[in-house]
Amino acid sequence: MKHILVTSIAFLMSLGTVKSQHINIGIKGGLNAFSIATDNTTTNDTKLSYNLGLLGHIHLSRQWAFQPELVYSVQGTSYKSGGVDSKLNLNYLNIPLNIQYMFDNGFRLQAGPQIGILTGANLKSGSSSTDVKSSFKGTDIGLTLGISYVQPSTGMGIDGRYNHGLTNINAANSTNSFNRGVQLTLFYLFGHKS
């Protein structure tokens, strides 16, 4: 909880200290489709879940913008072991730091690094649930790549994004494990100017 509070304060302070004539704050939420890639023969399936968060959209020029975000994201994977369906839920507070190229028609291309802070992890097998947070590292570093569209007159938009984890998240054994997933979200920018 302490990490979440410190991160939230740092995020909001960074928005307030940027010298720019055009800054928007927004909210976002949507669908996650995540899995975990490993370097062994384990086959993991995609797990559907959700994400919710805040964003800052900071115009650097007419075509370029910086968009830091603070997003609660439920990730993980699903698999079958011994005929039992299991779901691994990894809850992250993600901080994507994207640079966007903005086209004049509302479309945007974006890419940037992302830092993820693990806030919880549990494994659900059948009717049982086990806390497995100690089996995973506390941070995840990755890259994001995506495209978005905003309707200039309303501030409403849609965002599609691929998340590619770069660091091994497995703290329990020697198997390397990496977050992989896509997100489809709706967002709203307060006070957006066309």
C-alpha positions as CSV (number, residue, x, y, z in Angstrom):
1,M,0.0,0.0,0.0
2,K,2.9,2.3,0.8
3,H,4.3,1.8,-2.8
4,I,0.9,2.6,-4.3
5,L,0.6,5.8,-2.3
6,V,4.1,7.0,-3.1
7,T,3.7,6.1,-6.8
8,S,0.4,7.9,-7.0
9,I,1.8,11.1,-5.5
10,A,4.9,11.0,-7.7
11,F,2.6,10.6,-10.8
12,L,0.4,13.5,-9.9
13,M,3.4,15.7,-9.0
14,S,5.1,15.0,-12.4
15,L,2.0,16.2,-14.2
16,G,1.9,19.4,-12.2
17,T,5.6,20.2,-12.8
18,V,5.6,19.8,-16.6
19,K,5.8,23.2,-18.3
20,S,3.2,22.8,-21.1
21,Q,0.4,24.8,-22.5
22,H,-1.8,21.8,-23.1
23,I,-2.2,19.1,-20.4
24,N,-5.2,16.8,-20.1
25,I,-6.1,14.4,-17.2
26,G,-8.1,11.4,-18.1
27,I,-9.6,8.1,-16.9
28,K,-9.5,4.7,-18.6
29,G,-10.7,1.1,-18.3
30,G,-11.1,-2.0,-20.3
31,L,-10.2,-5.6,-21.1
32,N,-7.0,-7.5,-20.6
33,A,-5.9,-10.7,-22.4
34,F,-2.7,-11.8,-20.7
35,S,-0.5,-14.9,-20.5
36,I,2.9,-15.8,-19.2
37,A,5.7,-16.9,-21.6
38,T,8.2,-19.3,-20.1
39,D,11.5,-20.8,-21.3
40,N,10.3,-24.4,-20.7
41,T,7.6,-26.6,-22.3
42,T,4.8,-25.4,-20.1
43,T,1.8,-24.3,-22.2
44,N,-0.2,-21.4,-20.7
45,D,-3.5,-20.1,-22.0
46,T,-4.7,-16.5,-22.2
47,K,-6.6,-15.2,-19.3
48,L,-9.2,-12.4,-19.7
49,S,-9.5,-9.8,-17.0
50,Y,-9.6,-6.0,-16.7
51,N,-7.7,-2.7,-16.1
52,L,-8.6,0.7,-14.6
53,G,-6.6,3.8,-14.3
54,L,-5.6,7.4,-14.7
55,L,-3.7,9.1,-17.5
56,G,-2.0,12.4,-18.2
57,H,-1.8,13.6,-21.8
58,I,0.9,16.2,-22.2
59,H,1.4,17.9,-25.6
60,L,5.1,18.5,-26.3
61,S,4.4,19.9,-29.8
62,R,1.6,19.8,-32.4
63,Q,2.4,16.2,-33.3
64,W,4.1,14.8,-30.2
65,A,2.8,14.1,-26.7
66,F,4.0,12.4,-23.5
67,Q,1.4,10.2,-21.8
68,P,2.2,8.8,-18.3
69,E,-0.4,6.5,-16.7
70,L,-1.2,4.8,-13.5
71,V,-3.1,1.6,-14.2
72,Y,-4.4,-1.2,-11.9
73,S,-4.1,-4.3,-14.1
74,V,-5.2,-7.9,-13.4
75,Q,-2.9,-10.1,-15.4
76,G,-1.7,-13.7,-15.2
77,T,-2.6,-16.9,-17.1
78,S,-4.8,-20.0,-17.0
79,Y,-3.8,-23.6,-17.5
80,K,-5.0,-27.2,-16.9
81,S,-3.0,-29.5,-14.6
82,G,-4.1,-33.0,-13.8
83,G,-7.6,-32.3,-15.3
84,V,-8.1,-29.3,-13.0
85,D,-8.5,-25.8,-14.4
86,S,-6.3,-23.3,-12.7
87,K,-6.0,-19.5,-12.9
88,L,-3.0,-17.4,-11.8
89,N,-4.0,-13.8,-11.0
90,L,-1.2,-11.3,-10.9
91,N,-2.4,-7.9,-9.8
92,Y,-0.1,-5.0,-10.9
93,L,0.0,-1.3,-10.5
94,N,1.5,-0.4,-13.9
95,I,3.2,2.9,-14.9
96,P,3.4,3.2,-18.6
97,L,5.4,6.2,-19.9
98,N,4.4,6.5,-23.5
99,I,5.5,8.8,-26.2
100,Q,2.7,9.4,-28.8
101,Y,2.8,10.6,-32.4
102,M,-0.5,12.4,-33.1
103,F,-2.1,12.5,-36.5
104,D,-4.4,15.3,-37.4
105,N,-7.4,13.0,-37.7
106,G,-7.4,11.8,-34.0
107,F,-5.3,8.7,-34.5
108,R,-2.1,8.2,-32.4
109,L,0.8,5.8,-32.4
110,Q,2.5,5.2,-29.1
111,A,5.4,3.3,-27.5
112,G,7.4,3.4,-24.3
113,P,8.6,1.7,-21.2
114,Q,6.4,0.4,-18.4
115,I,7.2,-0.3,-14.7
116,G,4.8,-2.8,-13.0
117,I,4.6,-3.1,-9.2
118,L,3.1,-6.4,-8.0
119,T,0.3,-5.8,-5.4
120,G,-1.0,-9.3,-5.1
121,A,-0.9,-12.8,-6.6
122,N,-3.1,-15.8,-6.0
123,L,-3.6,-19.2,-7.7
124,K,-7.1,-20.6,-8.0
125,S,-7.3,-24.3,-8.6
126,G,-10.8,-25.8,-8.6
127,S,-12.5,-24.4,-5.5
128,S,-9.2,-23.5,-3.6
129,S,-7.3,-20.3,-3.6
130,T,-3.7,-19.8,-2.5
131,D,-1.6,-16.6,-2.0
132,V,1.5,-17.0,-4.2
133,K,2.9,-13.5,-4.1
134,S,6.2,-14.7,-2.6
135,S,6.7,-16.8,-5.7
136,F,6.9,-13.7,-7.9
137,K,9.3,-10.7,-8.1
138,G,7.9,-7.4,-6.9
139,T,8.6,-5.4,-10.1
140,D,8.2,-6.0,-13.8
141,I,9.9,-3.9,-16.5
142,G,8.4,-4.0,-20.0
143,L,7.6,-2.2,-23.2
144,T,4.3,-1.1,-24.6
145,L,3.3,-0.5,-28.2
146,G,-0.1,0.6,-29.5
147,I,-2.5,2.7,-31.4
148,S,-5.3,4.9,-30.1
149,Y,-8.0,7.2,-31.4
150,V,-9.7,10.1,-29.7
151,Q,-12.8,11.9,-30.9
152,P,-11.5,15.5,-30.6
153,S,-14.9,17.1,-30.0
154,T,-15.8,14.7,-27.0
155,G,-12.5,13.6,-25.5
156,M,-13.7,10.0,-25.7
157,G,-11.3,7.5,-27.2
158,I,-10.2,3.9,-27.6
159,D,-6.8,2.4,-27.1
160,G,-5.3,-0.9,-28.3
161,R,-1.9,-1.9,-26.7
162,Y,0.6,-4.8,-26.6
163,N,2.5,-5.3,-23.4
164,H,5.9,-7.1,-23.6
165,G,7.5,-8.0,-20.3
166,L,11.3,-7.8,-20.4
167,T,12.3,-9.0,-16.9
168,N,11.9,-12.5,-15.4
169,I,9.0,-12.3,-12.9
170,N,9.6,-15.8,-11.4
171,A,11.1,-15.7,-7.9
172,A,10.3,-19.4,-7.0
173,N,12.7,-21.4,-9.3
174,S,15.1,-21.2,-12.2
175,T,12.3,-21.0,-14.9
176,N,12.2,-17.7,-16.6
177,S,8.7,-16.3,-16.9
178,F,7.6,-13.1,-18.7
179,N,4.3,-11.2,-18.8
180,R,2.7,-10.9,-22.3
181,G,-0.6,-9.4,-23.2
182,V,-2.9,-7.1,-25.0
183,Q,-5.2,-4.4,-23.6
184,L,-8.3,-2.8,-25.2
185,T,-9.5,0.2,-23.3
186,L,-11.9,3.1,-23.5
187,F,-10.7,6.5,-22.1
188,Y,-12.0,10.0,-21.5
189,L,-9.9,13.1,-21.4
190,F,-11.3,15.9,-19.3
191,G,-11.3,19.3,-21.0
192,H,-10.0,17.9,-24.3
193,K,-9.6,20.6,-27.0
194,S,-10.2,19.7,-30.6
